[in-house]
Amino acid sequence: MANIGNYKILKMISEGGFARIYQAEHIILEELACIKQCKEITNDYMELLRQEAKLLWKLHEHHSIPTVKDFFRVNDGSYVMAMSYIDGTSLDEIIPPNARMHHEDVCWTTERLLEAVFYCHYNGIIHGDIKPGNVIVEPKKHDIKLIDFGLSLYKPTSSTKPTGFTEAFAAPEVLEGKTPIPETDLYGIGITMLYALGGNPMLKSIPNNVPLEIKDFCNALLRYDPMERPNWENTNLVQRLSDVRQAVFGRRHTEMYTKTKLN
């Protein structure tokens, strides 16, 4: 495949609404990277990618968020964002229809996701599209990456409208066209957790075999009214989930392997 700037394109990883993502290798450093490039040269697509790069630039110090390595324009006029390479698999690929992750794996991945989202919110960023396809599990690092900030917002105001959403995983307030707020992302974490537990995102149902403590934690994030959901001001959600892990599994940390088979 062709080169893009200083990067040799190895293969296409995925294609989204406005961009394609490639696995690439830096020609000089011989290190892997992810390349995201607008699939059409339009002002709207290019501005979306530029804004995503600006937001990720502000979030460059968290282990569960991709790092922007470079942003540049190529000869055809399109923008390109180079990011750290992620060696993992998205939750929607790990979990086929009618399947689930092991409950303990769901808890540790959700805990990492909470930490990443708290960091985003602390820096004024609402992700806006948290879903299984945007959470990559890195089993070798015992970590996750929250990806795709293309619909994210920086310090939204009361007049800010959602820039887009994925209907099956969107919070009720977003479906009503209201301003995304931190609790909107917490709903996204809840619906992603439900999906990983083997639940039905459309029906908001969780399997009966899920321990009550885990089910209660998940359902609290999924309350219809965002003001009734937990928030960072009154709840340390990472600590609460750690307490759930202690109650259910008798420990707060797992070993550097997972019980779910992760390719």
Backbone bond lengths (Angstrom), bond angles and torsions (degrees), N, CA, C in turn:
res aa  C-N    CA-C-N  psi(-1)  N-CA   C-N-CA  omega(-1)  CA-C   N-CA-C  phi
1 M - - - 1.454 - - 1.521 110.43 -
2 A 1.311 116.97 167.24 1.467 121.96 -174.77 1.524 111.66 -75.14
3 N 1.317 114.05 167.22 1.453 120.75 173.28 1.526 109.38 -92.28
4 I 1.326 115.34 150.72 1.460 122.25 171.84 1.520 106.80 -125.37
5 G 1.310 116.37 108.70 1.458 119.59 -175.56 1.516 110.30 60.21
6 N 1.324 116.54 -129.31 1.463 121.91 -179.88 1.525 112.86 -88.06
7 Y 1.329 116.81 15.40 1.461 119.93 -173.05 1.528 111.49 -119.60
8 K 1.323 115.63 133.42 1.459 122.41 173.90 1.523 107.84 -90.03
9 I 1.319 117.42 120.42 1.454 121.36 -178.61 1.532 109.43 -77.52
10 L 1.334 116.41 126.57 1.454 121.63 -178.83 1.526 112.39 -97.42
11 K 1.332 116.19 -43.38 1.471 119.47 177.99 1.522 108.84 -168.53
12 M 1.326 115.22 158.57 1.458 119.13 174.65 1.525 108.87 -83.83
13 I 1.329 116.18 132.64 1.460 121.16 -179.76 1.518 110.84 -91.74
14 S 1.324 116.38 -45.61 1.465 119.65 -177.46 1.522 109.81 -160.92
15 E 1.327 114.87 166.98 1.451 121.37 176.70 1.518 108.57 -134.74
16 G 1.324 116.95 124.89 1.453 121.75 -179.61 1.509 111.61 -105.71
17 G 1.342 114.53 -160.00 1.453 119.26 -175.96 1.506 114.32 -66.01
18 F 1.338 116.76 -34.37 1.466 118.43 -176.10 1.520 113.79 -130.98
19 A 1.328 118.75 -2.17 1.470 119.86 -175.00 1.516 111.38 -149.17
20 R 1.322 114.68 161.20 1.454 122.57 172.93 1.529 108.85 -112.26
21 I 1.331 115.61 147.00 1.463 121.13 179.36 1.524 108.51 -118.35
22 Y 1.325 115.10 131.28 1.460 121.73 -177.45 1.532 111.08 -120.54
23 Q 1.319 115.10 148.62 1.456 120.23 164.53 1.517 106.45 -83.56
24 A 1.323 116.48 131.93 1.468 120.37 -176.02 1.516 110.10 -140.30
25 E 1.325 114.43 170.25 1.469 120.86 176.96 1.521 108.42 -132.37
26 H 1.322 115.51 130.85 1.463 119.16 176.88 1.527 108.92 -64.53
27 I 1.313 116.81 127.67 1.460 121.46 -172.50 1.522 112.13 -62.27
28 I 1.322 116.85 -38.92 1.465 119.99 -176.70 1.528 111.57 -88.50
29 L 1.319 116.72 -46.01 1.467 120.68 -175.40 1.526 112.83 -79.69
30 E 1.330 116.85 -19.83 1.465 122.52 -177.84 1.530 110.86 57.49
31 E 1.332 116.01 40.00 1.460 123.15 176.98 1.525 109.03 -115.88
32 L 1.346 115.71 145.47 1.454 120.51 -179.14 1.525 111.71 -73.34
33 A 1.320 115.49 151.34 1.459 122.06 177.57 1.518 108.34 -151.91
34 C 1.328 115.48 165.73 1.466 122.11 170.20 1.520 107.95 -106.78
35 I 1.310 116.33 134.37 1.465 122.06 178.74 1.525 108.35 -115.03
36 K 1.320 116.25 128.97 1.459 121.36 176.17 1.523 108.32 -117.39
37 Q 1.322 116.26 124.84 1.466 121.61 -175.48 1.526 109.77 -133.62
38 C 1.328 116.39 137.71 1.463 120.86 175.50 1.524 109.50 -55.85
39 K 1.330 116.99 134.14 1.459 118.39 -179.92 1.520 112.35 -85.00
40 E 1.321 116.67 -13.62 1.468 121.52 172.76 1.521 107.85 -137.20
41 I 1.321 116.31 145.02 1.459 120.60 -178.97 1.522 108.43 -90.77
42 T 1.325 114.18 86.36 1.460 120.49 175.88 1.524 107.89 -128.24
43 N 1.313 116.65 155.05 1.464 120.17 179.68 1.520 111.75 -60.38
44 D 1.330 116.83 -39.38 1.467 120.31 -178.63 1.526 111.21 -65.47
45 Y 1.325 117.71 -47.44 1.455 120.99 -179.28 1.528 111.25 -64.22
46 M 1.315 116.26 -42.21 1.465 119.85 -177.97 1.528 111.02 -67.61
47 E 1.329 116.45 -35.98 1.466 118.99 178.46 1.531 110.85 -70.46
48 L 1.333 117.26 -36.01 1.462 120.06 175.73 1.524 111.37 -60.02
49 L 1.335 116.49 -45.30 1.463 119.91 -179.90 1.521 111.03 -68.04
50 R 1.318 117.41 -38.89 1.466 120.84 178.61 1.530 110.53 -63.27
51 Q 1.324 116.57 -42.54 1.464 120.02 179.57 1.526 111.26 -67.50
52 E 1.333 116.49 -38.06 1.467 119.43 177.23 1.523 110.26 -62.24
53 A 1.331 116.44 -43.09 1.467 120.11 178.88 1.527 111.21 -63.27
54 K 1.328 117.01 -39.46 1.464 120.91 179.27 1.533 110.89 -62.82
55 L 1.339 116.36 -41.63 1.455 119.62 -179.91 1.525 111.38 -67.38
56 L 1.334 116.48 -45.62 1.466 119.64 178.95 1.521 111.59 -64.23
57 W 1.330 116.20 -30.24 1.466 120.30 177.74 1.531 110.42 -61.34
58 K 1.343 115.65 -32.17 1.466 120.71 179.83 1.529 111.66 -78.07
59 L 1.331 116.61 -15.75 1.467 121.45 -173.64 1.524 111.14 -114.89
60 H 1.319 116.84 41.66 1.463 120.69 -168.34 1.525 113.97 -85.46
61 E 1.335 118.26 1.58 1.463 118.62 -172.12 1.523 113.56 -116.75
62 H 1.317 118.79 14.72 1.462 119.53 -178.85 1.525 111.07 -111.21
63 H 1.326 116.00 135.13 1.469 121.12 -173.34 1.531 112.94 -70.25
64 S 1.331 118.35 -16.39 1.456 120.12 -178.89 1.530 113.10 -105.59
65 I 1.343 115.81 17.26 1.460 121.68 178.18 1.525 107.96 -130.20
66 P 1.334 118.95 134.95 1.468 120.64 -179.31 1.528 111.67 -59.12
67 T 1.319 115.20 148.98 1.459 121.97 178.43 1.522 109.80 -101.63
68 V 1.330 116.62 129.38 1.466 120.53 174.69 1.521 108.79 -77.91
69 K 1.327 116.45 124.80 1.457 121.78 179.47 1.531 111.99 -95.83
70 D 1.354 115.71 -30.88 1.469 119.47 -176.80 1.518 108.95 -166.10
71 F 1.320 115.72 158.38 1.470 122.29 174.45 1.521 106.97 -146.11
72 F 1.340 116.45 126.44 1.462 118.38 -173.96 1.523 110.43 -155.29
73 R 1.322 114.97 169.25 1.457 121.97 177.05 1.524 108.53 -108.25
74 V 1.331 117.02 137.68 1.465 121.00 -179.79 1.529 109.75 -103.84
75 N 1.328 115.56 178.62 1.471 120.79 -170.48 1.519 114.41 -59.43
76 D 1.328 117.88 -31.17 1.466 118.87 -178.95 1.527 112.12 -79.68
77 G 1.333 116.61 -1.03 1.456 121.37 177.22 1.515 114.68 95.95
78 S 1.337 118.14 -7.41 1.462 120.66 -177.54 1.527 110.80 -82.04
79 Y 1.326 114.82 155.83 1.456 121.61 175.70 1.527 109.87 -87.17
80 V 1.334 114.83 150.94 1.458 121.98 178.69 1.524 108.60 -135.53
81 M 1.324 116.18 133.70 1.457 121.54 174.34 1.522 109.00 -114.74
82 A 1.328 115.87 126.13 1.466 121.60 176.16 1.523 108.50 -101.82
83 M 1.326 116.30 130.53 1.461 122.09 -177.25 1.519 110.74 -129.03
84 S 1.313 115.38 165.75 1.456 121.14 175.04 1.527 109.69 -60.21
85 Y 1.318 116.10 144.78 1.459 120.72 179.15 1.524 109.98 -76.99
86 I 1.321 116.05 138.62 1.462 121.64 -179.03 1.524 108.60 -112.42
87 D 1.316 116.69 118.22 1.458 122.09 -179.12 1.530 108.42 -96.58
88 G 1.323 115.27 83.25 1.449 118.58 -177.43 1.521 111.63 -167.45
89 T 1.333 115.55 -170.76 1.454 122.65 -176.05 1.517 108.75 -135.48
90 S 1.331 116.67 139.29 1.459 119.94 -179.55 1.526 110.49 -71.07
91 L 1.335 115.35 154.70 1.462 120.07 -178.56 1.517 112.54 -59.89
92 D 1.325 117.39 -37.07 1.462 117.95 -178.77 1.528 112.46 -70.45
93 E 1.331 117.55 -19.41 1.467 120.54 174.09 1.530 110.87 -85.90
94 I 1.325 116.51 -33.75 1.464 120.49 179.55 1.521 111.04 -67.78
95 I 1.338 115.15 -38.76 1.463 120.46 -172.84 1.520 109.89 -108.51
96 P 1.323 118.65 102.31 1.467 120.18 177.97 1.526 110.14 -71.38
97 P 1.330 118.25 168.44 1.466 120.72 178.37 1.520 112.11 -53.08
98 N 1.333 115.17 139.49 1.467 123.05 177.65 1.524 112.99 65.49
99 A 1.328 116.68 23.70 1.459 120.79 176.56 1.525 108.94 -121.64
100 R 1.328 116.49 -177.89 1.457 120.07 -179.02 1.519 110.09 -156.71
101 M 1.321 116.03 164.75 1.459 122.08 170.42 1.532 108.60 -89.53
102 H 1.318 115.31 161.20 1.463 119.73 171.36 1.523 108.41 -61.61
103 H 1.321 117.35 141.47 1.468 121.37 -175.35 1.529 112.78 -56.47
104 E 1.306 117.07 -36.78 1.468 118.91 -179.32 1.523 110.58 -70.80
105 D 1.322 117.46 -35.27 1.464 120.35 175.99 1.529 110.83 -66.21
106 V 1.328 116.41 -38.69 1.467 119.77 176.77 1.520 109.92 -59.23
107 C 1.315 116.80 -42.21 1.468 120.53 -176.68 1.523 112.49 -67.30
108 W 1.339 117.69 -44.77 1.466 116.22 -177.66 1.523 112.04 -72.00
109 T 1.327 117.41 -35.01 1.473 118.06 176.97 1.532 110.62 -67.50
110 T 1.334 117.03 -38.14 1.470 120.06 177.52 1.517 110.80 -65.61
111 E 1.315 116.94 -37.11 1.469 120.03 178.66 1.532 110.48 -63.41
112 R 1.325 116.82 -42.82 1.472 119.92 177.04 1.537 110.44 -63.74
113 L 1.319 116.06 -39.48 1.463 120.53 179.78 1.530 110.66 -64.67
114 L 1.308 117.10 -41.56 1.466 120.72 176.70 1.523 111.04 -59.74
115 E 1.318 116.60 -42.76 1.468 120.36 179.99 1.527 110.64 -61.93
116 A 1.336 116.78 -42.72 1.469 120.85 179.94 1.526 111.18 -65.10
117 V 1.323 116.32 -42.46 1.466 119.72 -178.02 1.526 110.87 -70.26
118 F 1.319 117.50 -37.24 1.462 119.33 175.31 1.526 110.28 -58.91
119 Y 1.325 116.75 -41.99 1.461 121.13 178.93 1.529 110.69 -62.96
120 C 1.330 116.43 -41.58 1.474 119.88 176.05 1.522 110.73 -59.31
121 H 1.324 116.40 -50.08 1.461 120.49 -176.92 1.525 111.60 -64.36
122 Y 1.317 117.01 -37.68 1.465 120.73 177.54 1.529 110.89 -60.13
123 N 1.325 115.48 -31.21 1.462 120.97 179.58 1.531 112.67 -95.54
124 G 1.321 117.46 13.45 1.458 121.53 173.42 1.516 115.85 82.47
125 I 1.333 117.59 15.16 1.470 120.94 -174.70 1.525 110.92 -111.83
126 I 1.325 115.65 127.64 1.459 122.79 171.64 1.521 107.00 -99.87
127 H 1.331 117.46 122.76 1.464 119.67 -176.89 1.524 111.26 -65.40
128 G 1.328 116.85 -51.77 1.448 120.83 172.53 1.513 117.19 86.55
129 D 1.333 118.85 -6.92 1.472 119.28 -178.39 1.529 110.18 -151.75
130 I 1.333 115.29 49.91 1.468 119.18 178.80 1.519 108.85 -78.06
131 K 1.331 115.03 124.14 1.469 121.93 -177.34 1.523 107.64 -160.66
132 P 1.335 118.67 166.56 1.464 120.49 -177.36 1.528 113.86 -55.47
133 G 1.331 117.63 -35.90 1.460 120.40 -179.08 1.515 113.62 -69.35
134 N 1.340 117.37 -15.96 1.460 121.18 -179.43 1.522 112.70 -105.76
135 V 1.322 116.57 13.22 1.469 121.05 175.61 1.526 107.57 -120.91
136 I 1.317 116.40 113.77 1.466 121.51 179.74 1.525 109.01 -102.68
137 V 1.317 115.97 127.77 1.464 121.49 178.79 1.519 108.69 -92.17
138 E 1.334 115.14 129.53 1.464 122.50 178.48 1.536 108.64 -111.03
139 P 1.318 118.46 86.36 1.471 120.32 -173.74 1.523 113.79 -61.51
140 K 1.335 117.80 -32.52 1.462 119.92 -179.13 1.527 111.92 -66.87
141 K 1.328 116.05 -29.52 1.469 121.19 178.75 1.528 112.21 -98.75
142 H 1.324 116.82 -5.92 1.462 121.69 -174.02 1.532 109.29 54.46
143 D 1.316 115.23 49.01 1.460 121.06 -173.18 1.526 108.83 -144.88
144 I 1.324 115.79 176.10 1.467 121.81 173.21 1.525 108.37 -131.27
145 K 1.331 115.53 165.74 1.465 121.25 169.65 1.529 107.83 -126.61
146 L 1.309 115.65 128.26 1.463 121.62 171.88 1.517 107.06 -89.45
147 I 1.325 117.55 118.05 1.462 121.09 -172.91 1.528 111.48 -116.74
148 D 1.310 114.94 177.10 1.469 125.76 173.69 1.529 112.18 60.48
149 F 1.323 114.57 82.76 1.458 121.94 177.35 1.531 111.35 -96.97
150 G 1.333 116.15 23.77 1.464 120.56 -176.88 1.518 113.98 -65.83
151 L 1.339 118.26 -24.09 1.465 121.95 179.06 1.524 111.79 -107.06
152 S 1.313 116.95 11.59 1.462 120.79 -175.08 1.526 111.62 -76.48
153 L 1.324 114.62 158.61 1.462 121.85 -178.23 1.523 109.68 -128.80
154 Y 1.336 115.18 142.39 1.459 120.90 177.81 1.525 109.23 -105.63
155 K 1.319 115.02 116.96 1.465 122.69 179.09 1.532 112.10 47.78
156 P 1.341 117.20 61.01 1.467 119.52 179.51 1.525 111.61 -63.93
157 T 1.324 116.45 149.95 1.461 122.78 177.32 1.523 109.09 -107.17
158 S 1.316 115.89 178.80 1.473 120.06 -178.03 1.520 112.71 -63.71
159 S 1.326 116.88 -19.23 1.469 120.06 -180.00 1.535 112.55 -95.41
160 T 1.335 117.11 -2.87 1.459 120.86 -179.03 1.526 110.70 -73.24
161 K 1.314 116.69 133.63 1.459 121.98 178.10 1.529 110.33 -106.54
162 P 1.338 118.03 153.98 1.475 120.05 176.18 1.524 110.59 -58.42
163 T 1.324 116.74 139.99 1.467 120.59 177.90 1.523 111.55 -87.77
164 G 1.319 116.81 -4.80 1.458 122.25 179.81 1.518 109.40 158.97
165 F 1.319 116.79 171.90 1.463 120.27 178.77 1.519 109.33 -167.76
166 T 1.343 114.93 165.57 1.456 121.97 172.80 1.518 106.73 -106.86
167 E 1.314 117.27 112.00 1.460 121.91 -165.59 1.527 113.95 -53.13
168 A 1.330 117.81 -44.22 1.463 120.35 -175.00 1.526 112.79 -64.61
169 F 1.333 116.66 -22.71 1.461 120.63 -175.55 1.525 113.04 -117.12
170 A 1.316 117.55 6.00 1.465 121.64 -175.73 1.517 111.18 -83.24
171 A 1.323 115.70 144.67 1.459 121.66 177.24 1.527 110.26 -70.47
172 P 1.333 117.79 152.59 1.472 120.60 -179.07 1.522 113.45 -54.71
173 E 1.334 117.42 -39.55 1.465 119.38 -178.02 1.526 112.05 -66.05
174 V 1.332 117.21 -31.33 1.468 120.59 177.26 1.527 110.21 -70.92
175 L 1.322 116.64 -41.08 1.466 120.16 177.73 1.531 111.20 -62.56
176 E 1.329 116.10 -24.91 1.467 120.86 177.69 1.526 112.26 -89.61
177 G 1.336 117.53 2.86 1.454 121.51 177.09 1.513 114.47 79.95
178 K 1.336 117.53 16.38 1.461 120.84 -178.35 1.525 111.08 -85.86
179 T 1.322 115.81 167.19 1.461 122.12 -177.35 1.529 111.28 -64.58
180 P 1.337 119.04 127.07 1.465 120.52 172.87 1.533 110.39 -64.86
181 I 1.325 116.06 136.57 1.462 123.24 -179.78 1.520 108.12 -130.18
182 P 1.335 118.94 172.20 1.472 118.99 -179.75 1.527 113.40 -52.87
183 E 1.331 117.35 -38.93 1.459 120.18 179.53 1.528 112.29 -63.83
184 T 1.326 116.90 -22.06 1.469 120.78 175.22 1.521 110.12 -64.22
185 D 1.326 116.24 -43.62 1.468 120.02 177.25 1.529 111.36 -66.82
186 L 1.331 116.69 -34.52 1.463 119.13 178.82 1.529 110.35 -65.28
187 Y 1.319 116.82 -35.53 1.464 119.88 172.90 1.528 109.77 -61.12
188 G 1.328 117.22 -43.13 1.460 120.92 178.16 1.517 112.14 -59.83
189 I 1.333 116.57 -38.06 1.469 119.83 176.36 1.521 109.66 -65.52
190 G 1.347 116.44 -42.37 1.456 119.92 179.84 1.515 113.03 -62.02
191 I 1.332 117.33 -43.83 1.467 120.04 -177.88 1.530 110.66 -72.02
192 T 1.331 117.35 -30.30 1.465 121.04 174.93 1.528 110.14 -69.49
193 M 1.326 115.97 -40.08 1.462 120.59 176.54 1.529 110.25 -63.17
194 L 1.330 116.72 -43.72 1.462 121.37 178.14 1.530 110.45 -58.28
195 Y 1.328 116.27 -45.22 1.463 121.40 179.22 1.531 110.72 -59.34
196 A 1.328 116.00 -45.22 1.468 120.14 -178.38 1.524 111.87 -66.22
197 L 1.324 117.03 -28.97 1.468 121.09 178.31 1.522 112.27 -77.34
198 G 1.332 116.77 -5.09 1.456 120.70 -179.64 1.512 112.99 95.08
199 G 1.349 116.78 14.70 1.452 120.81 -179.58 1.518 113.02 -82.96
200 N 1.312 115.58 176.05 1.464 122.78 -179.72 1.523 108.98 -104.79
201 P 1.344 118.41 109.67 1.473 120.27 -177.95 1.526 113.78 -60.73
202 M 1.317 118.62 -32.02 1.456 121.00 -178.41 1.529 111.27 -72.73
203 L 1.334 116.03 -38.03 1.464 120.49 -179.00 1.529 112.24 -91.87
204 K 1.332 116.64 -10.25 1.474 122.35 -177.46 1.531 111.04 59.37
205 S 1.329 116.35 34.64 1.469 121.19 -177.60 1.522 110.69 -103.44
206 I 1.319 115.93 141.94 1.462 123.11 179.94 1.527 108.07 -115.98
207 P 1.332 119.16 134.75 1.474 121.16 -178.50 1.527 112.33 -55.62
208 N 1.312 115.40 148.60 1.465 121.41 -177.11 1.519 113.34 -66.33
209 N 1.340 117.17 -22.40 1.465 118.64 -177.24 1.526 113.35 -82.11
210 V 1.329 117.91 -0.45 1.466 121.00 177.57 1.532 108.53 -76.36
211 P 1.343 118.46 130.14 1.471 120.60 178.91 1.528 111.62 -54.19
212 L 1.347 115.97 142.62 1.456 122.15 -174.02 1.524 112.24 -56.81
213 E 1.334 117.63 -38.97 1.464 120.59 -178.22 1.527 111.37 -63.04
214 I 1.326 116.93 -39.76 1.460 121.61 178.59 1.522 109.71 -70.00
215 K 1.322 116.31 -42.72 1.467 120.98 179.71 1.533 110.53 -61.28
216 D 1.329 117.30 -42.62 1.467 121.00 -179.60 1.525 111.12 -64.96
217 F 1.335 116.43 -40.95 1.466 120.10 178.91 1.523 110.17 -61.52
218 C 1.322 116.53 -45.09 1.458 121.36 -178.90 1.529 111.16 -65.87
219 N 1.324 117.27 -45.70 1.464 120.93 -177.22 1.527 112.05 -64.22
220 A 1.332 117.18 -31.43 1.468 119.67 178.49 1.527 110.83 -62.84
221 L 1.325 117.11 -35.44 1.469 121.43 179.54 1.525 111.40 -73.25
222 L 1.331 116.82 -19.88 1.458 121.60 -173.46 1.532 113.47 -100.08
223 R 1.311 117.92 12.05 1.467 119.38 179.42 1.522 110.03 -61.01
224 Y 1.324 115.06 141.32 1.473 120.55 -175.50 1.518 111.55 -60.45
225 D 1.323 117.08 -46.62 1.458 121.83 -178.84 1.528 108.77 -82.14
226 P 1.326 118.51 118.34 1.476 119.40 -177.65 1.528 113.19 -60.81
227 M 1.350 117.15 -25.30 1.456 120.09 179.60 1.527 112.18 -74.52
228 E 1.326 116.85 -13.34 1.460 120.55 177.54 1.523 112.25 -95.98
229 R 1.337 116.84 -6.62 1.461 119.84 175.25 1.522 110.08 -78.10
230 P 1.337 116.93 158.20 1.464 118.71 172.47 1.528 109.44 -60.56
231 N 1.308 116.81 156.72 1.469 120.01 173.27 1.512 109.00 -142.74
232 W 1.325 115.09 167.34 1.467 120.35 -174.13 1.530 112.30 -66.25
233 E 1.346 116.74 -22.88 1.463 119.82 -177.93 1.523 111.79 -71.83
234 N 1.330 116.68 -34.59 1.467 118.29 -175.66 1.522 114.56 -112.59
235 T 1.332 117.28 -5.98 1.467 119.62 -175.60 1.529 111.24 -143.71
236 N 1.320 115.88 131.28 1.462 120.71 168.83 1.524 106.47 -88.00
237 L 1.319 115.83 93.39 1.462 120.36 -173.11 1.522 112.76 -66.68
238 V 1.318 116.37 -32.82 1.467 119.28 177.66 1.528 109.50 -64.56
239 Q 1.331 116.80 -44.75 1.464 120.87 178.91 1.522 110.54 -66.06
240 R 1.338 116.41 -39.75 1.470 119.01 179.98 1.521 110.58 -61.89
241 L 1.336 117.05 -44.03 1.458 119.11 179.65 1.528 110.73 -67.62
242 S 1.319 117.14 -34.51 1.464 120.47 174.84 1.525 110.18 -61.28
243 D 1.330 117.16 -39.52 1.467 120.87 177.43 1.529 110.75 -65.54
244 V 1.334 116.67 -37.38 1.464 120.76 176.56 1.528 109.98 -62.56
245 R 1.313 116.73 -43.35 1.466 120.65 179.02 1.527 110.98 -61.15
246 Q 1.315 115.93 -40.98 1.462 119.97 178.81 1.525 110.21 -63.86
247 A 1.327 116.92 -42.77 1.460 120.79 -177.76 1.523 111.96 -68.28
248 V 1.323 117.10 -39.74 1.468 120.90 -174.04 1.522 112.47 -85.67
249 F 1.358 116.16 -43.92 1.467 120.20 -172.44 1.527 113.57 -107.72
250 G 1.336 116.64 -7.75 1.457 120.22 179.79 1.503 113.83 77.05
251 R 1.334 117.53 16.48 1.467 121.91 178.84 1.525 108.93 -161.13
252 R 1.312 114.49 155.76 1.468 120.61 -179.32 1.524 112.28 -100.13
253 H 1.334 117.29 -12.99 1.459 120.79 -177.31 1.521 109.04 -133.51
254 T 1.312 115.86 147.78 1.457 121.72 175.39 1.519 109.11 -108.27
255 E 1.328 114.93 166.84 1.453 119.81 176.22 1.526 110.03 -70.99
256 M 1.329 117.34 175.36 1.465 121.76 -177.62 1.529 111.69 -79.71
257 Y 1.300 116.49 34.40 1.461 120.00 172.63 1.518 107.15 -139.36
258 T 1.308 116.64 165.92 1.458 120.96 -179.22 1.510 110.25 -118.95
259 K 1.322 115.24 156.11 1.463 120.52 179.01 1.529 111.27 -85.18
260 T 1.321 116.37 -21.41 1.455 121.08 174.40 1.520 108.43 -84.50
261 K 1.326 117.00 138.38 1.462 119.92 178.28 1.521 108.59 -71.97
262 L 1.344 115.82 116.23 1.459 121.61 -179.41 1.513 108.99 -116.46
263 N 1.319 116.01 120.21 1.475 119.96 -178.58 1.521 110.91 -76.71
